Structure formats: C-alpha cells, structure tokens
Amino acid sequence: MASTLMSPPTRSSHWAGMGESTFVTGVWCLYGVYRLFGRLPFRLCLYPVVFFYWLTRVSARRASLDYLRRLRAAGALAVIPTWRTSLRHFACFAETLLDKTLAMSGRYRQERVRFEGREEIVADLQSGRGAMIITAHLGCLELLQATASLRPGLKINILVHTAHAQRFNRILARLNPDSQVQLLQVTEFSVPQAMMLVERVAAGEVVAIAGDRIPVTGDRTLTLPFLGSPAAFPAGPYLMASVLACPVYLLSCLHDGDGYRARMCKFAERVQLPRNSRAAAMQAYAGIFVAWLEDRLRESPFDWFNFYPFWDQVPHDADKTF
C-alpha cells in the first residue's frame, strides 16, 4: 500500500532544491515576539501564519500527508491522516521553532529536558576522549546545547549541509555568547574537513551530524527500506565515523509532556568499514540507524520535520549511490 504513494522522482526532488524556509529574519522575529509578549501571544500570532503556510505550500503539505500516511500504513499512527492531522504536524514544527530559539539563547528551562542514557558518553568525555553523535531532524535538536554541560568546556560541532551556517553562528553568538555549540557547513566530506574534525575529536570535542538527509553534493548515498518503501540516506556519517575512530552515539530529543525527552544510546564503539566489504558494512550501519529512526517516530509521530518529498529524492550525484 505504501508504495502506491510514491511518484516518479525528478532531480528537483532533492531537498536542497526546495528552498530554505527558516531564515535569520524569521528567527529574530520569533524570538522577539516571545520576549516582548510571552508564549500565548506568540501562539496567537503564529498559528494563522502556520495555517497560511500550510495552505500555500502545496509541496510541503503533500510531503507531510505522504509521511503521515506511510506512518499509518506501518502501524505507527493511530488516526487516519487528514488535512487536520497534517496541520497538527505543521503546528508541532511551529512550536518547536520557538523552543529552538530559546535553546540557542540558553533560555530554555533545562529542568524541562529529561535526559536518558548519557552515562556512557559522560564516561567517554570525562576520560578526555571525543565522540560523534548521529541524530535526525527530530524534535528540538538545538537542545543539544544541554549536552555541553556533560563536561566543563565541552565544545560541540554540528555539521550542516546548508549555506546558512555562518549566519546562524552569528545568531548563536548574539543570543548566547557563552554557547559551546558551533555549526559547520559541510557540502562534501573532503580530506581537509576530515583532518579538521579528527583534530577536534582528538581534543575531546563532539561532532554531530544528521543521518536522515542526503548531502547537497559530493557524497555517496544508501538506499534502505523506510516505513515500507525504499528511501535514500547519506553514507557520509558512517564514512566520517570510520575516519574519526571514536565512540558513536545516537541522540533524539522529542516532545514529552510539557517539555522534551532527550535519549542517547551507544551506536558503536568504533565504526569499521573493511576495504573488501565497505558497502555492505555501511548498509548494515545505516540499517541500524533507520530502525532506530522508525522507533523514535512511533514514539512521537509529529516530531519529524522533513517537509519535502523524502521518498522521491534523487541524489545530486546519482552515479555514486551503492
């Protein structure tokens, strides 16, 4: 049933061609409304905007419904998806935008973040070792800032594929001058970038990357079944992890009651990609990630924020797929 939801892929289906919706001006406006008037006025102003965005962004609305229908077909969503369900999906994202801004500014109340499973990474970091975190576009990942408290002075490097990394770093510096989180733009996994990241991990820093969005260019992709249909996932996180040769963890941060629940689990002590079976090894590692992602979506279906035709993507470097 899920396969009938798919349409023929086109090169424009890559997420980078869909355009960015969260710009610097929007971040400052969200933050300003909340600081001046509080959360209730923020919601009163935001929800009409959410409805207008949902109504006018046909591709995003269709992508939301496609995702929710696949969840339903996989038995991970209790209700039959309708336009109201999709609107709820957008509203969840809108609420999360405020929490993202508060998290970046260091103003989100840490007692509302319940952190589970961090004992292993605490031990690694306290021993002076760095680590790598693979995550996804789930919930409020900006609360990764809370991970910085695991060790005094801990620095976290979040790898992103967009061209807005430097502008958001300036926002971070203005919102929270003491922030230990830095965004690093990575359009492809080059040798100089790899050497830079190896040095940072060797210095005890953390490198974080999303495993659910294929890169803009220059990287390999893997095709795996996801919610009942084949989908493209990046190979970069596993290639990078093999080079960094450090412990690797999975991290989610999902809505839970009046706050969030952040959960961390060990992915691998070391990611190893044998020369004679590298493709199979990466496929196996990616399979673990996809299974983990599906479990998180069953826990919190409205917390996945990829509003583009995820199953219809065509990698920019299609000849480099495995």
N, C-alpha and C positions, 0 to 999 in steps of 0.2 A: 504493500500500500504506500509506504513512504517513497518508493522510487517514482511513483506517478507524480510526485510534487515537483520533480526536477524539470528544468527547461534546458534547451541546448546552451552550453556555455559559450561565451564570447570573450575576447581578450579584454573588453572593457569591464568584465565582471570582477577583475582584481579589485580588492578593497581600496587600494590607493587611488584608483580612478573614480571613486565615488565622492571624493571631496571630504574635507575636514569640516566638522560642524562645531567643534569646541575650540574657539579661538581665544586669544588673550583678552580681547574686549569683553567677551562673554563671561570669562572667569571673574574679571573685576566687577562686572555688573551684578553677578550672583552674590559675590562676597559683600558688595556694598549694600544691596537691599537687605541682606540678613543683618549686617552690622548696624544699620540705621533703624530697622523696624522689627527685627526678630523673625522667627520661623513661620508664624502664622501668616503675616503679611507676605512673606516670601512665597508661601504656597499659593496664596490668593492671586499673586501676580504671575506665578509660574504656570499654574495649571491651564489657564487659557492659552498661554504660549505653547504648552505641550500639545494641547488639542489642535491648535493651528498647525504645528509642525507635523503631527501625525496625519492630519488631513491633507496637507500639501505635499509631503514627501512620500510619493507613491512607492518608490523602490524600497525605502526603509520600512514602510508599513507592510509591504508584501513579504519582506525578509523576516520581519517579526512574526507574522502569521505562519510563514513556512516553518520557522523554527519551532513555534508552539505546536503546530500540527504534527511535526516529527516527534516532539516530546510525547504528545498524546498517543501516537501510534506505537511508541516504545513503552507505553505504560507508565510514563514518568510525570504525567499531568492528569489530574483527576477530572477536570472540566473539559468540555468540548470547546476548542478555541473559537471565539467570535471576535468582532471588532472591539467589544468591551475588554476582552482578555488582552488583545494587543495594546489597547490604550493603557491598561494597567501596567503592561510591560514598559511602555514609554514613561509612565508616571514614576515607576520604580527607578528608572535611569535618571529622571529629573531630580528626584530626592537625593539620589546618590551624588549628583553633581555638587550639591551644597556640601555634603559630607566630605567629598574630595577636596574642596576648597578649604574647609575647616581643618582637615587633616594636614594639608600642605602648610597651613599657617600655624600649626601646633596648637590650635584652639579646640580641637575635638576632645571631649572628655574621655580620658583613657580608661576610666572605670566602666565605660560602656563598650569596651572591646574585650571580649573574653578570649584569651589566648590559650590554645591547647597544643600539646605535643612539641613544646620547644626545648625540652630538656636536652635532647641530643645536640641540637645546634648550639645551645648555650655552652655545653662542654667543649665542642669544637672551637668556638670563638674564644673562650676563656683560655684555651691552650695556645692561642696565638695563630691558629690556622684560619684561613679564609674559607668561604663557602660559596656555592652557587645555588640560586633559587629559581625554579621553573614555576611559573604561575600562568594565569589566563585572564581574559577580560571579564573577570568575575567580581561583582560587588565593588567595594571601595578599596582598591589595592593601594591607594595613597596612604592608607593606614599602615603600610609597610614601614612608615616613619616610626611606628611603635617598636619595630624590630631593632631600631638603633639603640634602644635602651637595654638591649641584651648584654652590651658591654660598653663601658665608658669610652667615648671617642670613636665608636664603630662607624665606618663610612659605608654607605650603600650606593651602588651604581646600578641604575635601572636602564637597560638597553631598550631603545625605542626605534621604530622604523620611520617615524615622521620627521619632517623638516623643521618642527617647531621646538626641538629640544632646548636650544639656547634661549629662546624667548621664555619658555617655561622655567628654565633655571633662574632667569632674572626675576620672574614672579616669585619663585621659591625664596630667593634671597630677600625680596622686599616683604613678603608675608612672614617669613621666619628666618632671620639672619643666622640663627643657630642650627638650622637644618643640616643634617649629615647626609641627606639624600641628594644625589645628582643624576640628572637624565643625560644619557649619552646617545647621540644619534648614530645608528648603525644601519647603513643601507646594504652592506655586504660584509661578510666576515673575512677581512683581509689580514695579511700577515702582520702589518704594523698594529692593527687593532688587537689582534690576538696577543702580541707581545705586551702591549699596554695592560691588557686585562690580566695576563699571567703575573705581571709585576704587582698589580693591585691586590690580587688574591694572595700572593706571597707575603704582602704587607699586612695581611689579616683582614682585608676588606671583603664585602659581599657583592656579588654580581647577580642581578636578577633579570630575567627575560621571560616574555610571554611565549607559550608554546602553542597558541591557537590562532596565530595569524601569520600567513606566509609573507616573506620579505618582499620589498619593492623590486629588488633585482639582485642578481649575483649569487643566489644561494639555491641549494637543492631542496626539493620537496618530497614528501612521502604521502602516499595515498592509503588511507585506512578507513574501515567502516566506522561511521559515527552516527549514532541514533538511527541505524538501519540503512544508511546509504554511504557510498564512498565519498570521502572529502579529503582535500589537500591540507597537509600540515607541514610546518617547517622542519627541515633536518638540522638547521643551524644550532638549536640548543644542545643537541647531542654531540655534534662535531665540536662545539665550543667546550662542552663539559669534558670531553676526552683530552682536549689540549690543556685545560686548566688543572686537571688531575687533582681535584679536590672533592670533598663531600658535596652531594647534590640533594636538595630538598624540594618538596612540593608545598606550595602555600596557597590557601584560599582565604578569602575574607568576605563572608556572606551575611546578609541581614539575619538577625536573630533577636526577636522581641523588640525592645526599644533601642537596640544597638547592633553590634556585629559580633560574629564569632570567627576569629582567625584560627586556622588549623594548619599545623605544619607536620609533615611526615618525611621520613628519610626515603629518597628515591633510589640512591645508590651511594655506596662509599666511594666508588670510583666508576666512571663511565668508561668502559673499554670497548674499542672498536677494532677487532683483529683485522689485519690487512686482507686476509683471504675471505673474510665473511662480514665486511664492514656494512654492506647494505642490509643484510639480514639482521645484524646486531642493532642498527638504527631503527629498523622496522619494529623490532621487539621492544626497544626502549620507548618508542613512540606509542606502541600499543598499550604499554603500562600507563602512559600519560593520558591517552584517550579514555581508557577505562576509569581512571581517576576523575577526569573531567565529567564523564557521564554520571558518576556517583554524586558529584557536587551539584549537578543540575537537577538530579532527582530530589536533593535536599532543598534546593532553593531555585525553582524553575525560572523566576523572573529576574534573576541576578546575572544573566549572561548578556553582555552588551556588544554584540556584533551585528549592527543594523545594516547589513548588506547581504547579497545572495551568497551565503557561505558555501553551499554545496555546488554552486555553479562557477566557482572561481577557476580561472585559467592562470597558472603561474606565468610571470613575465619571461622566465627562462624555462619554457616548457620542455626544451630538449635536455634539461638537466634533472628531470624527475627520475626516480628509481623505479 
